[in-house]
Amino acid sequence: MSFYNNHKNLPLLYQSIGRVLVQVLGFFLGVIVVRYSGLDLFGEYAKYTALINISFGVFASGIYNNYLRSNNIKLLWDSLSGTTYLLIFFLVFIYPLYTFLFNESYFNTVLILLSVYLMRLCELYIISIRFIGQDAKSILPRAIPYLILIALFLIFKPTEITSLLLLLVISWVIVLLYILSLKGYFVIEWLNIKSFFSNTILLSLSILTTQIYANFDQLMISELLGDKQLGLYRIGVSFSVLVMPVIGVFAFIYLSNLKEKLKNNSIESIKKSFYSQIKINFGASLIFVALLYFLLDHIIYYIYGINDESAYFVGVIMAIGVIFNVTSMVFSYTFLAVKMDKEILVIGLIGAILNIVLNYVFITSHGILGAAWTSVITQFLILILSIYVFYYKMDSFNSLKKLI
């Protein structure tokens, strides 16, 4: 039976198409921003995105991961309302103080916050249709906002950040229609805020550590080297993560099914799934690094019209870090499934502290290449720590059933 006729593979196919398509569209958006508006605007956009990801995005992702591992659509309303409460909290208390202290634009911060909020709602929708077995609907909700944004950008060709962020919000409002289509799956009621966030706080803190080493470098580059250098850095990074959507969807399916396998299947079946996932992640990322090494410099010049070798080296160096990242992802998703939140937090915290120190040292001495090597070192350390916890602290697969 072929891949396409095997109904068990269809969810993987639909989720893969959705993730790859949004990555391609997001990549194309970056290209036209650089082509029409320049590296400075691209870098400034990256700065605002990093700011939101390292703050609001942390807690919203904690809610997302809690919902994903639950495999229970009854938690949809709690996840939606919890994310909305977070939005209000950051709008009213956090970002006014931040913009006052650091002399940033509050209006711009609100615009990017609203955009990321709508993106998080979209991800909650994607999880929900995964739970109810309607994965074919996972493609358009991710793609349509980007198509609208690209069309609006080409029409208006914004040259300053406020206009770009305003177009971003307008493009993502359509996600609300998809959320409303799920109204039959949730009951509107008051959320027990204390209980809800107590269940997600460790996850959020763990994600904070990962977001530090995913975004702190960008904030530091913007501050120390300027938005143009950040724009070059983002070009390299955008190529290095192109393989992540394909690998990510395998990990997404792996995590969403692992809880059921732990309850119903033998340890041998879990072990086979675990090692298969590592082989897929490692093999795909290794091939990807080789392709970037030989082709990336020509691709950057052809697509962006930029002849700067630093963007090429950032892309190749960061791709090496992706190998460590996607391999450790299998361990972290396994920890997540059995609620080893404290272990995830400790590993991430060690990685975050190292990342902050090395970023400051290497960026000041080696510029954006220093930031790229810092990311590789951080990802390697996290992989080593994950292997140690899995095989030595929790005694590998022997402890999995005891932890659910």
N, C-alpha and C positions, 0 to 999 in steps of 0.2 A: 504494500500500500504506500502510495507516495505521500510526501510531506503535506501536500495541499489537501489530500483526501482524508488524512488522519485528523479527525475532529479534535483530538487531544492537543494537537499542535496549533490549532487555529487561534486560541488566546495569545500564544506566544507570537504568532505572526502579526496579529492586529496590534498588540502592544509594541512590537518592534517597529512596525510601520509608523505608528504614532510618535514614538520617541525619536526615531531617525529623522522623520519629516520635520519635527519642531527644531531639531538640532541644525538641520540644513537651512531652514528658514531663518533661525536666529543668526546663523553664520552669514547668510546673505544680507541680513539687516546690517550687521557690522561692516560688511564690505561697502554697502552703499552709503553708510554714515561716513566712513573714511573717504570714499571717493567724492562725495558731494559736499561734506561739511568739514573734513579734516581730522587729523589725529587728536587735536586738542578737545574737540567735542566728544569724540569717541572715548578719550580718557576720562573726561568729566562725567560722562554717563556711567562708565565703569566704577568711578569713585562713589557715586550715589548708590549704585546697585550694591557695592560691597558694604556700604554703611548699613543699608536695610537688612542685608543678609546676615550681618554679624550681630544684629539686635532683634528686631521684630521677627525676622526669618528664622531665628534660632528656636523661639518658642512655638511658632507656627509649625515648624518641622517636627518638634516634639509631639504635637497633637497628631500630625500626619502619621508618624511612625507608630504611635500608640494605636491609632485606628487600623493601620495596615496589619499589624501583628495580631489584632483581635479577631480578624476574619469574621466580623460581626457587623452587618449593616445597621443594626439597631443603635450603634454608637454614632451614626451619621449626624443626627441633630446636635448631640453634645459636641462633636468636632466642629461643626459649622458655627454654633453659637460661641464656643470657646475661642475660636479664631477671631470672631467678631469682637468679643470682649477685649482681646489683645489689641486689636486695631484701635479701639477707643482709648485704651490705657496709654498706648504709645502716642496717639494724637494729642491727648490732653496733658499728659504728665512728662513724658520722656523727651520727645523731640522739641517742644518749646524751650526746654532747658538746654538741650544740646545746641540748638541754633543760636541761642543767646550767648552761650559760653564760647563757641567756636566761630561766631560771626558767619554762619551759613544762612541760606535762604530757607525760611520755614515753608514757604509755598512750594518750592521745589522738593523739599523733603516730604511734604504731604502727598504730592503727586506720585513720587516713586513709591511711597508707602502704600497708597491705594492700588497701584499697579501690582505690586508684589502680593498684596492681600487677595486680589482677584485671581492671580496665578495660583495661590495656595488653595483657593476654593476650587479651581479647576482640577488640581491634583486630588482633592477629596472626592470630586465627581468621578475621576478615573478609577480610584480605589473602589468606589461603590459599585460601578458597573462590572468591575472584576469580581466582586463578591456575588453578584446576581447573574454572572455568566453572560454578560452582554458586551464582551470585549471589542466587538466591531465598532461600537460607539466611542472608542477611545481615541480615534484618529482626528476627527474634525474639531472637537473642542480645543485641542492643542494647536491645530494648524490655522484655524480661521482668524484668531486675533493677530497672529503674525502676518497673515496675508493682508488684513485690513491695515495694519501699521505700515507695512512696506508700501502699499498703495498710497496711503496718506502722506508718507514721507516723500515719495516721488512727485506727488502733486504740489506739496507746500515747500519742500526742500528747506527745513528749518536750519538755521545757522547758530542758534543759541539753545542752551540746555532746557529752559523752561518750555519752549515750544515743542521740543522733542518729547519731554515727559508728559505734556498735555496730550499729545497724539497717542502716547503709550496707554494712558488711562482710558481714552475713548475707545481704543481698539479692544481692550480686555473687558469692557462692560458686558459684552455679549455672553460672557461666561455665566452671568446671573440667570439667563434663560435656561441653560443646561441644568443648573442647580434646581430651578423651579420644576423641571421635568421629573425630578426625583421626589416630589412632595408626597407621593403615596407611600414612601418608605420611611418617613419620619413624622413624629408627633411634636408639634411646637409646645414647649413647656419651659419653665424656668430651670436654668442650669445650676446645679450645686457647685459653685465655683471652687470652693475650698477642696472638696473631694476630687473634682475633676483635675485640677492642676496639681494636686498631690500625687496623682497617678502618672502625670506627664513630666514632672519637674526634673527627675533624674535623666530622662531622655533628653529634655531640653538642655540641661547642663552639658550632657555628653555632646550634643550637636553644637553647642557653643564652642567647645574645644575644636571640633572639626572646622567650624566656620572661621575660627581665628586663623588657622593655617591655610584656609582657602581664600580669605579675603584681607587679612591684616597686611599682607605684602603689598596689596594694591593701594591701600590707604597710606602706607608708609612711602611707597614710590611717588604717589601724588604729592605728598607733603615734602619729601626730600629732593625729588628729581623733576617734578612738574607733570602736568597732564599729558604732554606730548610723549614723554618717556613711558607713561602708563599706557597710552594708546598703543605704542610699539609692543609693550609687554603683553597687552591683551590680545594683539594679533597672534603672537606666538602661542599663548595659552589657548586661544580659540581653536587652533589646529591640533594641539596636544590632546584635547578632550573630545575630539570627533568620534572616537571609538566608544566613548562612555555610554551613549544611549543604547547601543546594541548589547553591550555587556550588562548594562543596568537593567534591561528588561528581563534577562535571564535571572539576575539576582532578585528582581521584583517577584517573578513567578516562584522562584526558590523559596523566598521568605513566606509568601502567601500560602504555600502548600506545606511548609515544614511542620507547622503545628499539627495538622491532620496526620501527617506521616509519623510524628512522634507518638500520637495516640494509638494509631492503628497498625503500623508496620513494624518490622523487625529492625534491630539496630543495623544489620547488614544492609538493609535497603537505604537507611539514612546515610550510612557510610558511603555507599555507591553514589548517591546523589551529591554528597558533599565533595567527593574527589572529582566527580565529573564536572562540577561547577568550577573548581579550581583549575582544571585542565582547560576548560573553555575560556575562562577569564585570562589565564596566563598566556595561552596560545594566541588568542586574538590580539592582545596588547603587544606581544613580542613581534608579530608580523607588522603591526601598525608602526612600531618604532623604526623598523627597517625601511618601511616605505617613506616615512618622514625624513630619515637620514639622507636618502638619495634624491628625493623630489621636492622637499619643502622650499628650498631657496628659489627654485624656478616658479613654484606655485604662488608664493607670496608676491613676487614681481609681476606675474601675469594677472593675478586677481586684484591686488591692491595698487599696483603701479609703484611700489616702494622698493628701493634697492638699499636695504639696511640689514646687514648680516646679523645684527643683534636679535631681531625678531626670529630669524631662522634658528639661531642657537637656543633661544628661549623655548621654541616649540619642540626641538629635539630633546633638550634636557628635561623639560616637563613631561614628555612622553615616557621617558625612562621612569619617572616617578609614578606614572599611570600603571606600569607593570606591578609595582609594589602595592599601589592603591587598590586595584581590582582584585588582587590576590587576598589582601587583608579584608576586603569587603565580604568575602565568603565567611570568614571567621566572625566578623562583627555582626553579620545578619543572623548567624547561628546563635551568638550571644543574645541578640535582640529577641529571637523567637522564644528562648527559655528565660527571658527576663533577667539576664545578668547585667542589669543597668549600671550597677556600681563598678563592675569591671570595665565596661565600655567607657565610663566616665574617667576612671583612673588612667587608662591607656591614652585617652584623648587629652587629658590634662597634662600628662608628661610631654606629649607631642606638641601641645600648644605652647607650653613654657619654652621648650627648646626652639620652636619656630620663631617666637618673638625675639629671643636673644640673638639667634643666628641671622634673622632678617636685618636687625639693626646693624650687626657687625658686617655682614656681607653686602648689603645694599650701599652702605656708606663707602665701602672699599671697592666693590666690583659692579655697582649699578644693578640693572635689571637681571643680568646673568647671575649675580649673587642671590637674588630673590628666587630664581629658578632652581639653583643648586640647594638652597635652603628647603624648598619644597620636596626635592628628591630625598634629602637626608631625613626629613621629618616622616615621609611615607615609609621609608625603610625601617626606621625605628619602630613605628606603629606596627608594621608587619611582624617584626621580631617579638615585640611585646604580646601581640595577639597569638602567635604560635606558642609562646611560653605559657600563657594563661590557659589555652585550650588543651595542650598536651601534658602539662605538668601540674597546673593548679587544679583544673577541673577533671583531670584523668581522662581526657579525650571523650570518646563516644560512650564510655561506660557510665558517665554521670548524666547524660542528656535526659533520659526518662525520669530520673529523680528530680529534675529541675522544673518540669512542666507543672 
